[in-house]
Amino acid sequence: MSDVEVIEILLGALNLVTRLAGPLLAATLIIGVVVSILQTVTQIQEMTLTFVPKLVAAAAILVFAGNWMLRELVGWTTLLWESIGSM
């Protein structure tokens, strides 16, 4: 196995992690900013107001996009295992 192959595998893994974690992180970031702005405007400083909407959004994304995420992960892992023979 050459250095180039190792870097290609690493870049593929980082690309996959970015695509899988991106929707979750983006949704929780947007919801966190919106709730923080609402807390600042209304001067309500309750910790559960930021936690619960983020948790609900993350759960909703996992419900709706979980199948796609799992297919992407299994596809990349299968491709990786199939390429072991040619290394």
C-alpha positions as CSV (number, residue, x, y, z in Angstrom):
1,M,0.0,0.0,0.0
2,S,1.5,3.3,-1.1
3,D,1.2,6.7,0.5
4,V,-1.2,7.8,-2.2
5,E,-3.6,5.0,-1.5
6,V,-3.6,5.8,2.2
7,I,-4.3,9.5,1.5
8,E,-7.1,8.5,-0.9
9,I,-8.7,6.4,1.8
10,L,-8.4,9.1,4.4
11,L,-9.8,11.7,2.1
12,G,-12.7,9.4,1.2
13,A,-13.4,8.9,4.9
14,L,-13.3,12.6,5.7
15,N,-15.6,13.3,2.8
16,L,-18.1,10.7,4.0
17,V,-18.0,12.1,7.6
18,T,-18.5,15.6,6.3
19,R,-21.5,14.6,4.2
20,L,-23.1,12.5,7.0
21,A,-22.5,15.0,9.8
22,G,-23.2,18.2,7.8
23,P,-27.0,18.1,7.9
24,L,-27.1,17.4,11.6
25,L,-24.5,20.1,12.5
26,A,-26.1,22.7,10.2
27,A,-29.6,22.2,11.6
28,T,-28.4,22.4,15.2
29,L,-26.3,25.4,14.4
30,I,-29.2,27.3,12.8
31,I,-31.7,26.3,15.5
32,G,-29.2,27.3,18.2
33,V,-28.6,30.7,16.6
34,V,-32.4,31.3,16.2
35,V,-33.2,30.3,19.8
36,S,-30.3,32.4,21.1
37,I,-31.6,35.4,19.3
38,L,-35.1,34.8,20.7
39,Q,-33.6,34.4,24.2
40,T,-31.7,37.6,23.8
41,V,-34.8,39.5,22.6
42,T,-37.1,38.2,25.3
43,Q,-34.4,38.0,28.0
44,I,-35.4,34.5,28.9
45,Q,-32.2,32.6,29.9
46,E,-33.4,29.0,30.2
47,M,-31.0,26.2,29.2
48,T,-33.7,23.8,28.1
49,L,-34.9,26.3,25.5
50,T,-31.7,25.7,23.5
51,F,-31.3,22.0,24.2
52,V,-34.7,20.6,23.4
53,P,-35.2,22.2,19.9
54,K,-31.7,21.0,18.9
55,L,-32.5,17.5,20.1
56,V,-35.8,17.4,18.3
57,A,-34.2,18.7,15.1
58,A,-31.4,16.1,15.2
59,A,-33.9,13.3,15.9
60,A,-36.0,14.5,12.9
61,I,-33.0,14.6,10.6
62,L,-32.0,11.1,11.7
63,V,-35.5,9.8,11.1
64,F,-35.8,11.4,7.6
65,A,-32.2,11.1,6.4
66,G,-31.0,8.1,8.5
67,N,-31.7,5.6,5.7
68,W,-29.6,7.7,3.3
69,M,-26.8,8.1,5.9
70,L,-26.7,4.3,6.5
71,R,-26.7,3.5,2.8
72,E,-23.8,5.9,2.3
73,L,-21.8,4.5,5.2
74,V,-22.4,0.9,4.1
75,G,-21.6,1.7,0.5
76,W,-18.3,3.3,1.4
77,T,-17.4,0.5,3.7
78,T,-18.2,-2.1,1.1
79,L,-16.1,-0.3,-1.5
80,L,-13.2,-0.1,1.1
81,W,-13.4,-3.9,1.8
82,E,-13.6,-4.7,-1.9
83,S,-10.5,-2.6,-2.6
84,I,-8.5,-4.5,0.0
85,G,-7.8,-7.3,-2.5
86,S,-6.2,-4.9,-5.0
87,M,-3.9,-3.2,-2.5
